Every structure is written in structure tokens, then in C-alpha cells.
């Protein structure tokens, strides 16, 4: 809640202005337009005065909160935003008085704000105390709060709970930006899917990526499709076929080929080392060649590629030879352009330095079990839907024929069972899609949204926002928020300076850093022989560094708040608490399990590195602590 303020109502005596007579020489039509504009302006002033009289505010419904089994979830925060800015139903845990008077919503994710920084009481342990009700925040004058802006602006902090299971936290951003569709939208989707399946029959071309999907997933785009990709030297593109026109109905369907490539590292960059192409209809390998890199190899990447020095020693085929052969089968004379299928096919096309217009991506037509924007791994998909295991050669690396054949089988299953096969969370959508359909604020499309975040939000959660701005520092986030908020009904921003000082980054990044591994979704280390033992603790920041980060955050928030227009709702949430101990334990667990999978026996591992039942219980307790975040609600 926002701190209450004394409102002084002023109604100065207004003298009635005398009517101004119109010049008889003025054109009648001009007079008519003048009167219309005056009526519109008067109506707008009345509507504005009505909104000013009905001041909006948030009121927590403690009676409903105590009935819940857990604290407010991140999806509850999302639904609150959608209720204010779009057409979601009102939440039962908080009442929004005069919600339609709210002009804009600014939502900030600020991990690293811990309860102790605001002098909040510890989590109650008494059976008679409910840990989920909002906590009163002491005023700065009554405490030694380290973030005075929050203490002086918000009266309460509402506990929240991050998504996850017993041993992990899931993505807070993913939960906030993805929500269930409405019942009406769900019905429309089912009807559209059934209609498309009836129309397409068993045609694989149903699953060809649209131009927008190719752009969103960083595909190299042929120049005749869109002028968005500039081909570097050495690149080729599949020529446009006259049979691809919708006006020339081809007598036969296009051929479909599965492709998979393996790479090696040279002095300059990664280069193509092997390519395999399989015909979809017959399942026959039509092309499988080792490729001679243009420069000396520095790393064969055998663990992933399966390429060795001996295998590549006899290679005589060059990249240009491969390109010429592929173009001959992808654009056969007198036939429509062939379709390529692969897993994360954009990577293979970049390895081939080839732009192709018709692509099917099994990483997109099948879903990750936790939904978009995560992509499933090929080995997981093959085991889940084809009921067989691939990529089991360990240090021997991948077999491109095996991977390409897996893509063929996955596409066949999709064609046979329909578009809904292999999908999870099909009833979910981006909150920006939901906002774009909202009809309460001027009709569909009237809600403008923006994401201002560190990194490249356009590639992830900000892909469907009207405006998506990437930043490198919190100072830049602040500057762009001040510029963006006035022209958008919904703006999301994130400050990470405090979390960086504390080391409270996302749990997956923390774990990858602790075990010195890349933070790749769905990938766990296969051995611990080349990685350091995960530390048993984390390094606390110095008091000076922590105080500087807290002061800077408070200043940033005060500056942003001062720039906001009246009747702007401010939603600040931390997402989670301190995940560092949880991440240390998870890193130890992963390292131990990886050592066992690599063939080590428990007796060969130092006892201090064992993962025990006691460790498991401690991990579950730390996960519960880490999931607990804070929410602050207010309206300027």
C-alpha cells in the first residue's frame, strides 16, 4: 500500500466568463467546427475531473489472504496487472478501488531487497500467526531502514512465493509474462486448430515457420522474403522458385529433408565439419560428408560433435561444395522448393552459411514442459515421444545421422497426430497478447506496452511488447524508463544492481557459475573431472559496497517516482529472497550426481562431496526460504 497523505481540497471562486459574441463575418462552417471542438474539450475535462475525484487505491483483503495455503504467487501479481490494464477479473486478495481511474501501470522487478533491509520482522513461527499477511513497514524515522524510498512510500510489504518444486525455483520472469488464456480465446484457438488440420490433412508443410517466427528465432532470411539479413561473404541463399507462388498450384508437394551439422573450432571461429541429410519420405541418407575446414583446427569438440582428427584427416569436400550440392536438391528445376527440418535449425543454416525460405524446427513445433520461451532438447524429445534414447555415446559425441533421423521421426509423429501433439501449456499466452485484445481502454490494440531491461529483452520476455529496450546498467534502465513510461499504458523494468552486489542472480546462473559450467537450459555436467569442487559457502559483500548499492537503488526509485504522472500504479516485487545457499546446495547435488553418472563409485569420491539425505532436507528448507519474496503496491 502507498502511504496515506493529507489531501487538501481547494475550490477557488471562479467568475463566470461572459460569452464572446461571434464575428458576423466569420464563416458559418468554421463556427460549427469550433463549437464541436469546444464540446469535445469540455467532455474531456469533465471525464478528467471525474477521475480526479475518484482517487484509486489498493486495499489488501487480509481475510482472503489468510485462507490461502501459501503466500501470494507471482501469477497473482500478473493477474492484478492484467485486471488494471486489460480485462482480467478482479483478484480476491486485494481490492482496487476506482481501477478505471488508473492511467498507467509501472511494474518493477528488483531482486535483492531482503526483509532485513526494511527492518521487517522475521518470518513468524507461531502456529497462531499467519506468515502470508502483509507486513507493516516501519517509517524511516522509526527505524534504520537501508532503502528509505520504499519505507517512506509504501506502508506494507506483502509476502509472495516464487514458482518451483521442492528442490528448485522456476523462472519468475516466465511466470509473470506468460498467463492462461481466457475461455473465449481458448475456444477460438481450438476451432482454428481443427480447421487448419482439416484443411492441411497430413501435409508436413503445415508446420513450416512463418517469416515472423523465423525472425524471432534468429534465422538467416533470404533477401526475397525480407530485407532483414545481410549475407556476409561466403553465404548463399536458395533461389526463389516460380512454383512457390500461391497462384501456381504445384502438381506435387515439395520434398522434405532433415539436416544436422557438426562443428569444430578453427583459428578464427567454428566451422562446418560434417553434414548429414535424410529424405523424409524414404528415410534414406542422401548426403553424409565430412567437410574440410578452411583453416587449421584448434579443437575438434569431440565431446559434442563426435569429430576426431582421424575422421577429418581424409576430408576433401569444402563448404562451397556442400552448398552447391544442397542447392541442387533444395531448388530442383521444375519442382517446388524443398522443405528443411531440423532441431534449432537456425544453427545448422548458420553452419552451412545458407538462407532457406521453408524451414520446420522441432524445437518450436514441440514444446518445453515448462512452456515458452524455453526450448526442449532433442534427446529429451526423442525419449519422451519416440521412446528411444539418442546421444548416449558420452565423450564420443553426437551422431548427425542419429539426430537428423530423430527430427524425421518427430515430424512424422506431429503430422500423424495433429498440431496439438507434443505441446505443453497450450492454453497459455504472453501478457502482451492479452493486453492487445483488451477492449476496456479504447478498444483492441489501444494498450501500449514496453519492456526496459538489462540484456536483450527483445529475444525473450519483451518480444511481443510494443517497445522493447535493452540496457547495460541500472542507470540506463532508469533513463529509458523515464522516457518510456509517459507514452505507454504498461511498462516493465528491472533493476539488478543490488542483486549483483549480493550475488543474488537467477538460481540457474548461480549454479552454473558455482560449478564453472555454461548455463544451458536442460544441460547438466557429464563429469566433474575438469570442474572445480563447488564451494560450501558464498562470499558476503562488504558493508560499504552493500550500503552504496542500497543508496543507489533508493535514489533511482525516488527519481523514477518523481517523474510519474498522477494516477500511475506502481507495482514493485522482488520475485524471491536470497537464493545463494540454495544455489550452493544445488551445485553440490549436481556435481555429485554427475560424478556418479560418469561412472565413478561413491567410494572414489571424497566424503565431503557426497550428497546425503540430510543435504536433501536442508536443500528443501532453503528452497522454501528462497521462494519467499516481497510485493509493494502504490498509486501516485
MITIBA-981128 format. One line per 8 residues: number of its first residue (from 1); their letters; for each residue x, z, y of C-alpha. Coordinates in pm, 1 decimal. Layout:
MITIBA-981128
NUM> A> X/Z/Y; ... .
***
This chain:
MITIBA-981128
1> XXXXXXXX> 0.0/0.0/0.0; 100.2/-56.6/356.6; 149.4/247.1/579.1; -163.9/308.1/787.0; -128.5/250.4/1158.4; -339.2/364.2/1451.1; -534.3/70.7/1580.9; -624.3/76.3/1949.3 .
9> XXXXXXXX> -930.9/-136.4/2021.1; -917.9/-289.4/2364.1; -1215.6/-468.1/2514.6; -1131.8/-557.7/2872.8; -1416.3/-650.6/3100.9; -1447.5/-1025.0/3111.6; -1600.3/-1203.5/3407.0; -1822.4/-1490.1/3320.7 .
17> XXXXXXXX> -1672.6/-1813.7/3440.9; -1902.9/-2037.3/3645.6; -1997.8/-2361.7/3489.4; -1797.5/-2652.5/3614.6; -2003.5/-2949.7/3714.2; -1900.3/-3282.5/3568.6; -1780.8/-3558.9/3788.0; -2062.0/-3815.0/3802.3 .
25> XXXXXXXX> -1803.5/-4086.5/3795.1; -1673.6/-3974.8/3450.8; -1757.6/-4195.3/3158.8; -2055.6/-4065.0/2951.9; -1882.3/-4125.8/2621.6; -1580.0/-3924.2/2735.7; -1811.5/-3636.6/2833.4; -1970.3/-3642.7/2490.4 .
33> XXXXXXXX> -1631.3/-3617.7/2314.0; -1529.2/-3335.4/2546.7; -1839.6/-3132.7/2455.0; -1777.9/-3189.4/2080.0; -1418.3/-3069.9/2108.2; -1526.1/-2762.7/2302.7; -1784.6/-2674.2/2037.6; -1520.9/-2708.3/1763.0 .
41> XXXXXXXX> -1275.4/-2491.8/1952.5; -1544.9/-2231.5/2017.4; -1636.8/-2227.2/1647.9; -1272.5/-2185.8/1550.5; -1231.8/-1896.2/1796.4; -1540.4/-1724.5/1652.3; -1406.2/-1762.2/1296.8; -1068.6/-1624.5/1404.9 .
49> XXXXXXXX> -1233.2/-1329.6/1581.6; -1437.5/-1257.7/1268.2; -1125.7/-1248.0/1054.3; -953.1/-1023.3/1309.8; -1247.2/-782.9/1293.7; -1237.8/-774.8/911.3; -886.5/-647.8/855.6; -778.8/-697.2/493.4 .
57> XXXXXXXX> -611.9/-419.1/294.5; -513.7/-319.2/-59.4; -664.4/-16.8/-235.6; -533.8/92.5/-575.3; -805.6/175.0/-828.6; -642.5/476.0/-994.2; -948.5/531.8/-1210.7; -893.6/191.5/-1374.1 .
65> XXXXXXXX> -515.0/224.4/-1391.8; -530.5/549.7/-1593.1; -748.9/376.1/-1852.6; -471.1/129.3/-1932.3; -237.2/182.1/-2225.1; 60.9/66.3/-2020.0; 163.4/3.2/-1661.6; 59.6/-299.0/-1455.2 .
73> XXXXXXXX> 204.3/-612.8/-1615.6; 380.6/-899.5/-1440.5; 87.7/-1127.4/-1524.8; -138.0/-881.1/-1339.1; 77.8/-932.9/-1029.9; 49.2/-1309.5/-1078.6; -329.8/-1290.4/-1112.6; -351.0/-1081.7/-795.4 .
81> XXXXXXXX> -168.7/-1354.4/-603.0; -394.9/-1621.2/-754.0; -702.9/-1418.5/-660.2; -595.0/-1408.4/-296.7; -466.5/-1762.4/-259.0; -662.6/-1956.4/-523.7; -972.9/-1896.7/-733.4; -876.5/-1629.4/-988.6 .
89> XXXXXXXX> -1127.3/-1345.7/-1042.0; -1059.1/-1013.8/-866.7; -836.5/-769.0/-1055.5; -978.7/-432.3/-1158.5; -665.4/-224.2/-1089.5; -652.6/-296.0/-717.0; -921.4/-379.5/-462.8; -851.0/-638.4/-195.4 .
97> XXXXXXXX> -1081.2/-578.4/98.0; -1161.4/-889.5/303.2; -934.1/-1106.9/89.7; -1052.6/-1425.1/262.3; -909.6/-1296.4/589.6; -558.6/-1312.8/444.1; -386.6/-1623.3/579.8; -70.5/-1630.5/370.1 .
105> XXXXXXXX> 93.9/-1458.7/75.6; 467.3/-1390.7/63.2; 591.9/-1277.2/-278.1; 944.4/-1142.7/-318.9; 1125.2/-1062.6/-642.6; 1400.6/-808.0/-573.7; 1564.2/-670.7/-889.2; 1788.5/-370.4/-840.0 .
113> XXXXXXXX> 1552.7/-144.8/-638.8; 1559.5/169.4/-852.3; 1320.1/465.8/-808.9; 1608.1/693.5/-709.3; 1683.9/470.2/-409.6; 1340.7/559.2/-267.5; 1357.0/930.1/-363.2; 1071.4/878.9/-611.1 .
121> XXXXXXXX> 1011.0/1145.6/-875.8; 1137.8/1084.0/-1229.8; 910.0/944.8/-1498.3; 664.7/1225.6/-1590.5; 695.9/1360.7/-1942.8; 396.8/1594.3/-1938.3; 104.8/1496.1/-2161.8; -133.1/1558.6/-1871.9 .
129> XXXXXXXX> 48.3/1331.4/-1624.2; -8.9/956.2/-1629.6; 313.9/759.2/-1574.2; 132.6/442.7/-1461.7; -44.3/556.3/-1143.1; 105.8/458.5/-806.0; 371.7/693.9/-668.3; 371.5/811.6/-306.3 .
137> XXXXXXXX> 689.9/703.5/-125.6; 841.1/974.3/99.6; 884.7/870.5/461.7; 1242.4/810.2/581.1; 1215.4/1121.8/799.8; 1125.3/1330.1/494.4; 1394.1/1202.7/257.8; 1734.1/1041.0/232.9 .
145> XXXXXXXX> 1595.8/705.0/127.3; 1854.9/432.0/95.2; 1616.1/143.7/177.6; 1432.3/267.1/488.9; 1228.7/-50.3/543.0; 1035.2/-3.7/219.3; 983.7/368.3/279.3; 851.6/310.3/632.2 .
153> XXXXXXXX> 635.5/5.8/547.2; 475.6/85.2/210.3; 300.2/410.0/124.1; 303.3/372.5/-255.3; 506.9/215.0/-534.1; 305.5/104.5/-835.1; 487.8/111.2/-1173.7; 498.9/-222.9/-1357.3 .
161> XXXXXXXX> 601.4/-330.5/-1706.5; 812.2/-637.6/-1783.8; 724.9/-863.2/-2081.4; 916.6/-833.7/-2407.5; 922.9/-684.5/-2754.9; 1083.1/-370.1/-2897.4; 1441.8/-488.4/-2857.6; 1429.8/-745.9/-2575.6 .
169> XXXXXXXX> 1288.7/-822.2/-2233.8; 1141.8/-1164.6/-2174.0; 1167.9/-1370.6/-1858.0; 993.7/-1212.4/-1558.6; 1001.3/-1545.0/-1374.2; 849.7/-1729.2/-1671.2; 564.0/-1480.8/-1692.1; 493.6/-1486.2/-1319.7 .
177> XXXXXXXX> 496.1/-1864.2/-1278.2; 302.5/-1952.1/-1596.5; -54.2/-1836.0/-1649.9; -358.7/-1915.1/-1865.2; -582.4/-2197.8/-1752.5; -943.0/-2138.8/-1657.1; -1219.0/-2202.3/-1910.7; -1331.3/-2518.5/-1731.5 .
185> XXXXXXXX> -978.3/-2657.6/-1719.9; -929.9/-2577.3/-2088.7; -1243.9/-2772.5/-2176.1; -1124.3/-3071.6/-1971.2; -787.2/-3067.1/-2145.4; -942.2/-3065.9/-2492.3; -1169.7/-3359.1/-2404.2; -879.5/-3556.9/-2254.0 .
193> XXXXXXXX> -660.3/-3494.8/-2558.1; -928.8/-3600.7/-2803.8; -996.9/-3914.3/-2601.5; -629.2/-4010.0/-2586.6; -581.2/-3951.7/-2959.9; -883.0/-4166.8/-3043.1; -757.9/-4441.7/-2813.6; -398.9/-4438.6/-2935.0 .
201> XXXXXXXX> -461.3/-4385.9/-3304.3; -133.6/-4336.2/-3489.1; 86.0/-4502.9/-3229.7; 417.7/-4327.3/-3150.7; 412.7/-4481.8/-2801.9; 154.4/-4216.4/-2709.8; 447.5/-3977.0/-2674.3; 670.6/-4189.7/-2450.2 .
209> XXXXXXXX> 778.4/-3991.1/-2145.8; 625.8/-4076.6/-1811.0; 851.1/-4160.0/-1518.1; 781.7/-3819.4/-1365.0; 875.2/-3642.8/-1688.8; 1198.6/-3840.4/-1708.0; 1288.1/-3747.2/-1350.7; 1203.4/-3378.8/-1404.0 .
217> XXXXXXXX> 1426.4/-3366.6/-1712.9; 1723.0/-3542.9/-1552.7; 1702.8/-3872.0/-1744.7; 1906.5/-4169.0/-1620.0; 1634.2/-4400.6/-1485.7; 1653.1/-4783.1/-1496.8; 1660.4/-4933.7/-1148.3; 1339.4/-5133.2/-1204.1 .
225> XXXXXXXX> 1143.2/-4811.5/-1275.1; 1250.9/-4613.9/-968.3; 1540.0/-4612.4/-726.8; 1648.1/-4255.8/-807.7; 1960.6/-4305.4/-1019.9; 2273.7/-4483.8/-907.2; 2462.1/-4618.2/-1207.4; 2833.9/-4528.9/-1196.9 .
233> XXXXXXXX> 3088.7/-4784.9/-1321.2; 3063.0/-4843.7/-1694.8; 2687.7/-4781.2/-1713.2; 2431.4/-5035.3/-1840.9; 2053.8/-5048.8/-1845.7; 1808.6/-5203.3/-2087.7; 1678.5/-5524.7/-1925.8; 1312.9/-5538.3/-1838.2 .
241> XXXXXXXX> 1105.6/-5732.7/-2089.1; 811.2/-5951.8/-1995.2; 629.5/-5808.2/-2297.2; 629.0/-5461.3/-2134.7; 374.0/-5572.3/-1876.0; 26.3/-5431.5/-1929.0; -111.6/-5781.1/-1859.2; 67.6/-5933.7/-2158.4 .
249> XXXXXXXX> -69.5/-5767.5/-2466.2; 208.1/-5789.6/-2729.7; 106.6/-5902.2/-3074.5; 321.1/-5636.7/-3234.9; 414.1/-5284.5/-3148.7; 763.6/-5202.9/-3023.4; 1020.6/-5082.4/-3273.7; 1119.0/-4715.5/-3265.6 .
257> XXXXXXXX> 1475.1/-4594.9/-3324.9; 1613.3/-4242.0/-3346.3; 1956.5/-4187.4/-3196.1; 2202.7/-3899.6/-3197.1; 2551.4/-3883.9/-3046.0; 2851.7/-3655.3/-3084.1; 3114.7/-3596.8/-2818.7; 3478.6/-3497.1/-2787.3 .
265> XXXXXXXX> 3679.3/-3375.5/-2490.5; 3941.7/-3602.7/-2331.5; 4178.7/-3551.8/-2041.0; 3904.6/-3631.1/-1789.2; 3570.5/-3540.4/-1944.1; 3353.5/-3551.5/-2254.8; 3341.0/-3891.3/-2420.0; 3133.1/-4050.4/-2695.8 .
273> XXXXXXXX> 3293.1/-4004.0/-3040.2; 3015.5/-4102.7/-3282.9; 2670.3/-4259.2/-3263.2; 2403.6/-4292.1/-3531.2; 2080.5/-4496.0/-3508.3; 1796.5/-4477.1/-3764.2; 1492.7/-4707.1/-3786.5; 1171.7/-4505.3/-3757.9 .
281> XXXXXXXX> 958.8/-4719.1/-3989.8; 1202.6/-4756.3/-4280.3; 1421.9/-4450.1/-4233.9; 1730.4/-4668.9/-4284.4; 2051.2/-4607.4/-4091.6; 2107.5/-4931.2/-3899.6; 2411.5/-4824.8/-3699.6; 2665.3/-4545.4/-3753.5 .
289> XXXXXXXX> 3005.2/-4577.0/-3588.5; 3296.3/-4363.5/-3480.0; 3392.4/-4452.7/-3124.1; 3744.3/-4466.9/-2985.8; 3767.1/-4263.1/-2662.8; 3929.4/-4437.6/-2364.5; 4181.0/-4154.6/-2313.3; 4370.7/-3908.5/-2536.0 .
297> XXXXXXXX> 4154.6/-3639.1/-2694.5; 4226.4/-3280.6/-2591.8; 3954.9/-3112.8/-2802.1; 3756.0/-3266.6/-3087.0; 3485.5/-2997.0/-3050.5; 3469.2/-2997.0/-3431.6; 3261.5/-2681.7/-3444.6; 2974.6/-2868.0/-3279.0 .
305> XXXXXXXX> 3048.9/-3238.9/-3319.3; 3188.4/-3248.2/-3673.6; 3457.5/-3485.2/-3538.9; 3814.2/-3437.7/-3658.9; 4139.1/-3609.0/-3573.0; 4143.3/-3781.9/-3914.1; 3790.1/-3919.7/-3871.8; 3863.3/-4061.5/-3528.1 .
313> XXXXXXXX> 4209.1/-4195.4/-3609.3; 4077.3/-4522.1/-3757.2; 3807.7/-4584.3/-3492.7; 3833.5/-4922.5/-3322.0; 3484.0/-4951.7/-3170.1; 3472.8/-4883.6/-2794.6; 3190.1/-4759.8/-2576.9; 3127.8/-5110.4/-2441.1 .
321> XXXXXXXX> 3093.3/-5239.7/-2799.8; 2834.2/-4971.7/-2871.8; 2642.3/-5055.2/-2553.8; 2633.7/-5424.7/-2635.5; 2503.4/-5361.6/-2987.4; 2236.6/-5115.2/-2871.2; 2110.8/-5352.3/-2602.5; 2066.5/-5623.4/-2865.9 .
329> XXXXXXXX> 1828.9/-5402.9/-3068.4; 1660.6/-5230.0/-2773.9; 1573.0/-5554.6/-2595.9; 1528.8/-5815.4/-2873.4; 1441.9/-6166.1/-2748.3; 1070.4/-6243.7/-2766.6; 973.9/-5883.3/-2852.0; 874.2/-5576.8/-2653.3 .
337> XXXXXXXX> 1139.0/-5322.9/-2554.4; 1215.2/-5078.0/-2833.3; 1149.1/-4702.6/-2804.0; 1425.9/-4445.7/-2843.1; 1357.4/-4099.7/-2984.9; 1596.9/-3806.6/-2981.0; 1628.7/-3436.8/-2911.7; 1713.2/-3374.5/-2545.4 .
345> XXXXXXXX> 1762.4/-3748.7/-2541.6; 1890.5/-3747.4/-2183.3; 2219.9/-3604.0/-2314.0; 2260.4/-3889.0/-2563.9; 2181.0/-4150.4/-2298.9; 2442.0/-3999.3/-2070.2; 2694.5/-4006.8/-2354.9; 2608.7/-4374.8/-2412.0 .
353> XXXXXXXX> 2600.0/-4437.7/-2035.5; 2271.8/-4615.4/-2088.4; 1949.3/-4623.2/-1884.1; 1645.0/-4689.0/-2104.2; 1278.3/-4700.7/-1996.8; 1097.2/-4594.1/-2316.3; 1201.0/-4252.1/-2444.9; 1046.6/-3989.4/-2672.1 .
361> XXXXXXXX> 1201.9/-3641.8/-2658.8; 1130.7/-3399.0/-2943.7; 1244.5/-3115.1/-2716.8; 945.9/-3196.0/-2492.7; 670.7/-3309.4/-2730.8; 727.4/-2986.9/-2927.9; 711.2/-2651.2/-2755.7; 928.8/-2343.3/-2747.8 .
369> XXXXXXXX> 727.0/-2048.2/-2887.5; 750.8/-1875.0/-2550.5; 625.9/-2181.0/-2364.0; 764.6/-2388.4/-2080.1; 1015.4/-2431.7/-1926.8; 1213.7/-2323.8/-2235.5; 1303.9/-2597.4/-2484.3; 1318.1/-2545.1/-2862.2 .
377> XXXXXXXX> 1632.9/-2613.0/-3063.1; 1636.1/-2899.1/-3313.6; 1742.7/-2677.5/-3605.1; 1458.4/-2434.8/-3531.0; 1200.8/-2714.8/-3503.6; 1314.5/-2870.6/-3831.1; 1294.6/-2541.0/-4016.0; 958.7/-2449.3/-3860.2 .
385> XXXXXXXX> 775.0/-2779.4/-3904.9; 973.1/-2981.0/-4163.8; 1050.9/-2675.2/-4378.3; 1417.7/-2756.9/-4425.7; 1740.2/-2639.9/-4269.8; 1990.5/-2855.9/-4082.8; 2317.0/-2787.5/-3901.6; 2424.2/-2546.4/-4175.5 .
393> XXXXXXXX> 2784.3/-2662.9/-4207.1; 2912.0/-2379.6/-3987.6; 3254.2/-2462.2/-3846.9; 3215.3/-2815.6/-3988.3; 2982.8/-2905.1/-3701.3; 2675.1/-3126.4/-3681.9; 2598.6/-3448.3/-3867.0; 2441.2/-3704.3/-3629.2 .
401> XXXXXXXX> 2259.5/-3878.0/-3914.3; 2102.4/-3548.1/-4016.1; 1995.6/-3475.2/-3658.0; 1857.8/-3826.3/-3600.0; 1662.4/-3809.7/-3926.0; 1517.5/-3475.9/-3819.8; 1390.6/-3642.8/-3500.0; 1229.3/-3919.0/-3708.4 .
409> XXXXXXXX> 1050.6/-3664.8/-3929.0; 934.9/-3457.4/-3632.7; 790.5/-3764.9/-3461.5; 611.6/-3867.2/-3782.4; 453.8/-3522.7/-3809.8; 342.9/-3539.4/-3448.2; 188.0/-3886.3/-3494.7; 11.2/-3783.8/-3815.8 .
417> XXXXXXXX> -127.3/-3451.7/-3687.6; -203.1/-3532.1/-3325.9; -73.0/-3433.5/-2984.3; -155.9/-3064.4/-3027.8; 69.4/-3027.6/-3332.5; 376.5/-2811.8/-3270.6; 262.7/-2679.3/-2935.6; 253.7/-2317.6/-2821.2 .
425> XXXXXXXX> 71.3/-2173.6/-2522.1; -116.3/-2498.2/-2467.1; -369.3/-2307.8/-2259.5; -105.7/-2215.1/-2000.7; -10.7/-2388.8/-1680.5; 204.1/-2344.2/-1372.2; 53.3/-2130.6/-1096.7; 116.5/-2423.3/-863.3 .
433> XXXXXXXX> -119.3/-2640.7/-1070.6; -379.3/-2365.2/-1042.1; -328.5/-2342.9/-666.3; -353.7/-2719.6/-622.4; -703.2/-2715.7/-775.0; -826.6/-2420.0/-568.3; -1131.7/-2516.3/-364.6; -1182.0/-2199.5/-161.1 .
441> XXXXXXXX> -933.3/-2278.6/117.8; -1026.0/-2621.3/241.3; -1069.1/-2797.1/-92.1; -831.9/-2900.4/-371.9; -480.9/-2969.8/-250.2; -515.3/-2759.7/63.8; -291.9/-2474.7/-58.7; 71.5/-2547.8/20.4 .
449> XXXXXXXX> 327.8/-2358.2/-184.2; 701.7/-2302.7/-154.1; 982.7/-2151.2/-360.5; 1302.4/-2032.7/-189.7; 1551.4/-1909.6/-445.6; 1915.6/-1897.1/-540.9; 2047.2/-2184.2/-751.0; 1829.2/-2487.3/-818.0 .
457> XXXXXXXX> 1463.7/-2378.1/-843.9; 1352.0/-2741.9/-848.6; 1479.8/-2769.8/-1205.4; 1288.6/-2461.7/-1323.5; 1012.2/-2246.6/-1177.4; 987.5/-2434.9/-846.6; 945.9/-2780.9/-998.3; 574.8/-2807.6/-911.4 .
465> XXXXXXXX> 576.5/-2632.6/-574.8; 517.1/-2842.7/-262.7; 852.5/-2725.0/-128.5; 1145.2/-2603.2/-338.2; 1464.3/-2491.5/-164.2; 1784.7/-2386.7/-337.1; 2019.0/-2138.6/-170.9; 2360.2/-1987.1/-238.1 .
473> XXXXXXXX> 2333.2/-1648.5/-62.5; 2069.2/-1392.4/33.4; 2135.6/-1475.4/397.9; 2041.4/-1835.4/332.7; 1729.8/-1724.9/142.4; 1625.3/-1515.9/444.0; 1683.7/-1800.1/687.5; 1485.2/-2050.6/482.7 .
481> XXXXXXXX> 1202.1/-1805.0/418.8; 1159.5/-1753.7/793.8; 1145.2/-2131.9/838.0; 913.3/-2196.7/542.6; 650.5/-1920.3/548.2; 457.0/-2033.2/861.3; 371.1/-2373.3/709.2; 279.2/-2260.5/355.4 .
489> XXXXXXXX> -8.0/-2051.3/222.0; 208.4/-1917.4/-64.2; 583.5/-1858.4/-52.2; 803.1/-1708.7/-322.6; 1153.9/-1580.8/-254.6; 1416.2/-1378.4/-437.4; 1695.3/-1152.5/-307.6; 1971.0/-1083.5/-561.6 .
497> XXXXXXXX> 2241.4/-913.0/-350.8; 2157.4/-560.1/-464.4; 2126.1/-664.0/-829.9; 2462.5/-840.8/-810.6; 2634.4/-524.9/-685.5; 2468.9/-313.3/-954.3; 2529.7/-571.4/-1225.2; 2155.6/-588.0/-1296.8 .
505> XXXXXXXX> 2131.5/-960.0/-1360.4; 1891.3/-1105.8/-1617.7; 1946.2/-946.6/-1961.1; 2040.9/-1277.0/-2128.3; 2315.1/-1342.7/-1872.6; 2435.1/-984.4/-1904.4; 2461.4/-1012.4/-2281.9; 2642.6/-1346.8/-2264.6 .
513> XXXXXXXX> 2890.8/-1200.9/-2017.1; 2948.8/-890.7/-2229.3; 3029.5/-1093.6/-2541.7; 3203.9/-1373.0/-2347.1; 2965.7/-1647.1/-2464.1; 2766.9/-1915.8/-2282.1; 2409.1/-1807.4/-2210.2; 2241.5/-2089.3/-2400.5 .
521> XXXXXXXX> 1877.1/-2039.8/-2498.6; 1839.9/-1979.2/-2869.6; 2215.3/-1976.9/-2940.5; 2395.8/-1675.1/-3078.8; 2764.0/-1647.1/-3158.6; 2861.3/-1751.3/-3511.1; 3170.2/-1533.8/-3534.1; 3343.4/-1257.3/-3347.3 .
529> XXXXXXXX> 3696.0/-1355.3/-3433.6; 3754.7/-1527.9/-3098.7; 3550.0/-1298.7/-2875.8; 3636.0/-954.8/-2738.8; 3457.1/-648.4/-2869.8; 3159.2/-575.7/-2641.5; 3224.0/-277.6/-2412.9; 3048.0/50.3/-2483.9 .
537> XXXXXXXX> 2958.4/105.8/-2117.8; 2931.7/-71.9/-1785.6; 3116.0/-25.4/-1457.0; 2928.8/151.6/-1178.6; 2968.8/6.7/-827.6; 3147.1/211.1/-564.0; 2920.9/418.6/-334.7; 3041.9/216.4/-35.8 .
545> XXXXXXXX> 2953.5/-118.5/-197.9; 2613.1/10.4/-310.1; 2526.7/150.9/33.1; 2629.7/-175.2/200.7; 2403.7/-376.9/-34.6; 2108.0/-142.0/22.4; 2151.3/-153.6/400.2; 2176.1/-532.3/399.0 .
553> XXXXXXXX> 1860.5/-564.4/187.2; 1665.7/-331.6/416.9; 1779.7/-534.5/718.5; 1683.5/-863.5/552.0; 1335.5/-732.8/470.1; 1281.7/-595.5/820.5; 1388.3/-928.0/974.9; 1158.5/-1127.4/747.0 .
561> XXXXXXXX> 865.2/-891.6/802.6; 903.8/-913.6/1180.5; 876.5/-1294.9/1160.2; 548.9/-1293.0/965.1; 219.6/-1379.1/1129.8; -68.5/-1129.1/1125.4; -284.7/-1111.3/811.4; 4.0/-1207.6/584.3 .
569> XXXXXXXX> 2.3/-1030.6/246.3; 341.8/-908.0/128.1; 393.6/-860.3/-246.8; 732.7/-720.1/-349.0; 815.7/-647.9/-712.0; 1138.6/-559.7/-889.5; 1045.3/-710.7/-1227.7; 1235.7/-448.8/-1424.7 .
577> XXXXXXXX> 1455.2/-142.5/-1384.7; 1823.3/-105.6/-1476.2; 1888.6/-326.1/-1786.0; 2262.2/-260.2/-1817.6; 2258.1/-6.6/-2101.0; 2003.5/-216.9/-2288.5; 2227.8/-521.3/-2249.1; 2535.9/-334.7/-2373.7 .
585> XXXXXXXX> 2347.8/-229.0/-2686.7; 2208.6/-577.8/-2745.1; 2557.9/-725.3/-2709.8; 2687.4/-485.2/-2974.9; 2395.5/-571.7/-3203.1; 2453.7/-946.7/-3166.1; 2828.1/-912.9/-3225.0; 2777.3/-710.0/-3543.8 .
593> XXXXXXXX> 2507.8/-939.0/-3685.2; 2716.0/-1246.0/-3603.2; 3016.7/-1099.7/-3786.2; 2803.0/-1038.0/-4095.1; 2660.9/-1392.7/-4081.7; 3010.8/-1536.1/-4055.1; 3095.9/-1385.9/-4395.9; 3252.8/-1054.8/-4302.2 .
601> XXXXXXXX> 3168.8/-744.8/-4502.0; 3075.4/-421.1/-4331.3; 3385.4/-256.5/-4478.9; 3603.4/-508.2/-4293.3; 3452.6/-416.8/-3956.2; 3564.8/-111.5/-3762.0; 3306.5/166.4/-3793.4; 3288.4/198.3/-3415.7 .
609> XXXXXXXX> 3147.5/-156.0/-3410.2; 2879.9/-100.3/-3675.6; 2514.6/-131.3/-3581.0; 2320.2/164.7/-3719.6; 1959.1/280.9/-3733.0; 2040.2/533.6/-3458.7; 2164.6/249.2/-3240.5; 1840.7/64.0/-3307.6 .
617> XXXXXXXX> 1632.2/361.7/-3193.9; 1843.1/400.6/-2881.0; 1801.8/29.4/-2805.3; 1422.4/55.9/-2827.7; 1426.2/352.0/-2588.0; 1649.7/169.1/-2341.4; 1430.0/-141.6/-2357.5; 1127.4/67.2/-2260.2 .
625> XXXXXXXX> 1318.6/216.5/-1967.0; 1445.0/-123.1/-1853.7; 1096.4/-276.9/-1860.6; 970.2/-31.3/-1600.5; 968.5/-186.4/-1253.8; 805.3/-121.3/-916.8; 544.5/-305.6/-708.7; 483.2/-275.6/-334.1 .
633> XXXX> 171.6/-417.9/-166.4; 101.5/-452.1/202.8; -56.7/-670.2/470.4; 93.1/-720.0/813.0 .
***
